[in-house]
């Protein structure tokens, strides 16, 4: 099955695992039910309930399966360098009331990230 990992929502059936190749850097967000995730190169398995998420860090195969029925959304995680730059700019702006805060600048605004488990 081919689908866009950065722009997809997937309904999962019980006992029907989905193989995700090259999912590194993808945040898997459980939007309904409960899902089980195991990723080659990451220690342990991850269980997610609705509202929880996990950032895939392993480079290998990831297996995703619902416990009962479940639904997941895939999001591209923000690049770590972007977070570092924003943190540095916040330090620079700290105490300067004549300048807007970095997070108020549209180009530097970070997306909202769901609560995550195991990341």
N, C-alpha and C positions, 0 to 999 in steps of 0.2 A: 504494500500500500504506500503510495507516495502522496504526501501532503506537505504544505508549508508549515514548518514547525514554529514559525514566528507569527503566524496569523491564523491560528486554527483553534477550534473547540471540537472535542471528540467525545462522543457518547460511547461508554464501554459496557459490554455485557459481562455477566459473571462467567468466570472460567474461560475467557477468550483473550489471552494475552496479546499485547501489541508490541512488536519489536521496533525500537527506535535506534537507528544508526546515526552516529555523529550528533548526539543531542547535547554535547558539551556547550555550556553557556545559555541553555534554555531553562527558564523557570517554568516548572509544571505546577499549575494551580488547580487544586481540586475544587470544582464549583458545585458538585452535588454528590452525595453518597460517600463511599470510602474507597480509596484506591491503594494498591500495593505497588511499590516501585523498587526495583533492584538495578544497580548500575555497576557494570564491570569497572573495577578500579576504585570503587568506594566501599568502605567498610560497612557491613550491615545492610539490612533492608529498611525501607522507609514506608510507613503507613500514613496516609494523609486523609483527613476528614474534610468536609466542605469548609472552605475558607482558609485552609492551610496550603502551603506550597513548599517546593524544594528546588534549589538551584542545582542543576546537573553539572558536576565538576569532572567526573570521570570521562575518559576519552573513548571508552569501549561501548559495547552494546548495552542498551537499557531496555528492561522489560517492564511493561506497565499493564496492570490488570485490576479490574474492579472486584470488590468484595460485595456481592449482590450486583446492583447496577450503580454506575458512577459516571461522572462527566468531568473532564479536565479541559483547561485552556492552556495554551502554550504562549509564553511571552519571552521576548529577547531581553536578557538581563542587561542593564546599563554597563558600559565599559568602566572598569575600575579606574582608569586614568581620568575619566570625566569626574568621578567622585573626588579624586585627589586634587584636581584643579579647583573644583568648587570649594573644597575645604580650605585650600590655600587662599583663595579670594575672600572667603569669609573672614579669615584671620586678618588679611590686609584691610578689609572694610571695617573691621571691628573698631568701634569708637568714632567713626567718621559719619556724623549725622548729615553732612551735606551730600553724600553719595547714596544712591539706592542700594539695597542689599543685593548680593549676587543672585539669590533665589527669586528676586523680583524681575530679573532680566529674562525675557522669553527664551533666549538661546541657551541659558544655563539651567533652566528649570528641569528638575529630575522628575521622572514619572513616579506615581504612587506605587509602592511595592507592597504586596500582601504579606501578612504574617507568614513566616515560613518555619518549617520543622526540619531539623537535621542538616541545616545548611550552615 
